[in-house]
Amino acid sequence: MRAIHKQREPTELTKYRLKPCAVYDGDASFTPVKAKIREHLLAEQGHLCAYCMQRIHADTMKVEHWQCQDNYSEAQLDYKNMLGACLGNEGQPPKNQTCDTRKGSADLKYHPANPAHRIDSQIKYLGNGKISSDDPEFDQQLNHVLNLNYSRLVQNRKKIVGDMIALLSRKEGSRTPSQIQKILEHWAVPNRDGQLQPYSGVAIYFLNKRLART
């Protein structure tokens, strides 16, 4: 999970919301609107899941409502309430599900796209690949609502940490701040296709900690 900077909503959504009794996925006229929503979410998030940060595509993603549609119907067409999420092992037993699929209609304390929630200061990535929070309530949600310490996700994040350590150790002596900053830009800046590297938030967290020690 990493901070997401929301952009202006698609004009198609703005127009659709003006329709009488407009609802999310209400009829066939919403199909092209939803396609545009997916397109905008992918661009905002660097084509990464808002929660686990694995790669997502337009045909392999969900439009997640941070405040679920069942409990917050007034927010169903609020673009600020929408995030792009992976399929989260949909169809598998709950213990293997992650992200929006595991979350269902549960609430989360912090919104990755709400600047006031300062999500980057609420989470930590540990060397063993686990994600945690110093906020006990949110830490519980990371584990049990989103299941972000599911074994495969932990292994993937641990590999990123290992790759960072190996990269920084290739050169004798300590890396200079400018050298670390250059590596950081590789992870923080999308490529020509607008894509961030999968699990980029882990590398950014690790490199920023290293920068703070130089």
GIZIFEN-V841743 format. One record per backbone hydrogen bond with DSSP energy under -1.0 kcal/mol. CO is the residue of the C=O (numbers start at 0). NH is the residue of the N-H. Records with the same first field share a line. If there is no record, write none. Layout:
CO->NH + NH
This chain:
9->13
10->14
11->15
12->16
14->17
15->18
18->21
22->25
26->29
27->30
29->33
30->34
31->35
32->36
33->37
34->38
35->39
36->40
37->41
38->42
39->43
40->44
41->46
45->195
46->55
52->198
53->48
56->59
61->84
63->82
67->71
71->74
72->75
74->77
77->80
78->81
80->65
82->63
83->49
84->61
87->97
88->91
92->95
97->101
98->102
99->103
102->105
110->113
111->3
113->116
114->117
117->120
118->121
123->131
125->128
129->125
131->123
134->138
135->139
136->140
137->141
138->142
139->143
140->144 + 145
141->147
145->98
146->149
149->153
150->154
151->155
152->156
153->157
154->158
155->159
156->160
157->161
158->162
159->163
160->164
161->165
162->166
163->167
164->168
175->179
176->180
177->181
178->182
179->183
180->184
181->185
182->186
183->187
184->188
190->193
194->190
196->199
198->201 + 202
199->203
200->204
201->205
202->206
203->207
204->208
205->209
206->210
207->211
210->213
